[in-house]
Amino acid sequence: MLRSDTASAFITTEHEIPGAHSGPSHRLSAAEAALARHSVRVYRDEPVTDDEIRTLISLTGRAPSAFNLQPWRFVVVRDQTTKNQLMAAAHGQKQVGQAPVVIAMYADMEDTMAHLDEVVHPDLDADKKASTIAMLNRNFGGMTPEARAAWANNQSNIALGYLLLIAKSEGFDTSPMLGFQADLVKQTLGIPAHATMTAMVALGRGADHGFRSHRHTVERTTSFR
Ligand SMILES: Cc1cc2nc3c(=O)[nH]c(=O)nc-3n(C[C@H](O)[C@H](O)[C@H](O)COP(=O)(O)O)c2cc1C
């Protein structure tokens, strides 16, 4: 178990983490996964099961969002022809065609707005539910579809961070991408035109460890007052 008061003794590479590449039976803590995760762009030819994907997406869905709107949506792609089309839309990035799974992640605020009853807390009484839905309709109904799509994508990015970290924790490697033609990806996957693409994520068991991470220090990014 990693302890916050032993920062200098932190594991710094996945090579030092027992079980980092040995699959879900060796789940990594959040801190271990944060240290072990790198973008990996070459994958072993090993399938990822639907159950494994369901676990990942279920845990990803635990991400918080403002008003609990959860505007993120996923398309899980395994079909090779479709992956090849996505690879072409992603400027030929090979990991898209080569990974066993590609997850296209997007934010759909119009779907969210059409089903607000799904996101209000079930413990609220009927009056409070109705007033919450009315408030949300006022809030977001007053925005342009483009502005609320951008707002929703900010929320979806929280879930993207969860997905990358949880995937590593569960024994998978990932390559998040924004280098693609969003319209072409939407067209290929039947994603609504009004949606905002959050990312494509190639996912599988890595055949290499990716590049060593290079990050700002806490001093560079943080001030304490
Ligand atoms: C939203 C997002 C989009 C990215 N797009 C691409 C991409 O299109 N192609 C690529 O090879 N890497 C892409 N990356 C990977 C970044 O270059 C990488 O995360 C960064 O250099 C840090 O390296 P690390 O992920 O190994 O820690 C993307 C990462 C994020 C979070």
The ligand as an SDF file (V2000), in Angstrom:
LIG
                    3D

 31 33  0  0  0  0  0  0  0  0999 V2000
   -7.1710   14.2730  -24.8550 C   0  0  0  0  0  0  0  0  0  0  0  0
   -5.8900   13.6550  -25.3490 C   0  0  0  0  0  0  0  0  0  0  0  0
   -5.6550   13.5820  -26.7060 C   0  0  0  0  0  0  0  0  0  0  0  0
   -4.4950   12.9540  -27.1850 C   0  0  0  0  0  0  0  0  0  0  0  0
   -4.3360   12.7670  -28.5390 N   0  0  0  0  0  0  0  0  0  0  0  0
   -3.3300   11.9730  -28.9740 C   0  0  0  0  0  0  0  0  0  0  0  0
   -3.2610   11.5740  -30.3270 C   0  0  0  0  0  0  0  0  0  0  0  0
   -4.0930   11.9070  -31.1580 O   0  0  0  0  0  0  0  0  0  0  0  0
   -2.2390   10.7520  -30.6860 N   0  0  0  0  0  0  0  0  0  0  0  0
   -1.2950   10.3160  -29.8050 C   0  0  0  0  0  0  0  0  0  0  0  0
   -0.4060    9.5590  -30.1970 O   0  0  0  0  0  0  0  0  0  0  0  0
   -1.3380   10.6880  -28.5030 N   0  0  0  0  0  0  0  0  0  0  0  0
   -2.3340   11.4840  -28.0600 C   0  0  0  0  0  0  0  0  0  0  0  0
   -2.4200   11.8110  -26.7320 N   0  0  0  0  0  0  0  0  0  0  0  0
   -1.4010   11.3230  -25.7910 C   0  0  0  0  0  0  0  0  0  0  0  0
   -0.5430   12.4330  -25.2050 C   0  0  0  0  0  0  0  0  0  0  0  0
    0.4160   12.8420  -26.1290 O   0  0  0  0  0  0  0  0  0  0  0  0
    0.0940   11.8860  -23.9140 C   0  0  0  0  0  0  0  0  0  0  0  0
   -0.9210   11.5950  -22.9870 O   0  0  0  0  0  0  0  0  0  0  0  0
    1.0790   12.8600  -23.2840 C   0  0  0  0  0  0  0  0  0  0  0  0
    2.1740   13.0800  -24.1200 O   0  0  0  0  0  0  0  0  0  0  0  0
    1.6050   12.3120  -21.9600 C   0  0  0  0  0  0  0  0  0  0  0  0
    2.1770   11.0420  -22.1180 O   0  0  0  0  0  0  0  0  0  0  0  0
    1.6210    9.7690  -21.3470 P   0  0  0  0  0  0  0  0  0  0  0  0
    0.1710    9.5910  -21.7320 O   0  0  0  0  0  0  0  0  0  0  0  0
    2.4610    8.6250  -21.8180 O   0  0  0  0  0  0  0  0  0  0  0  0
    1.7480   10.0300  -19.8830 O   0  0  0  0  0  0  0  0  0  0  0  0
   -3.5450   12.4610  -26.2500 C   0  0  0  0  0  0  0  0  0  0  0  0
   -3.7910   12.5720  -24.8880 C   0  0  0  0  0  0  0  0  0  0  0  0
   -4.9500   13.1540  -24.4380 C   0  0  0  0  0  0  0  0  0  0  0  0
   -5.2110   13.2030  -22.9550 C   0  0  0  0  0  0  0  0  0  0  0  0
  1  2  1  0
  2  3  1  0
  2 30  2  0
  3  4  2  0
  4  5  1  0
  4 28  1  0
  5  6  2  0
  6  7  1  0
  6 13  1  0
  7  8  2  0
  7  9  1  0
  9 10  1  0
 10 11  2  0
 10 12  1  0
 12 13  2  0
 13 14  1  0
 14 15  1  0
 14 28  1  0
 15 16  1  0
 16 17  1  0
 16 18  1  0
 18 19  1  0
 18 20  1  0
 20 21  1  0
 20 22  1  0
 22 23  1  0
 23 24  1  0
 24 25  2  0
 24 26  1  0
 24 27  1  0
 28 29  2  0
 29 30  1  0
 30 31  1  0
M  END
$$$$
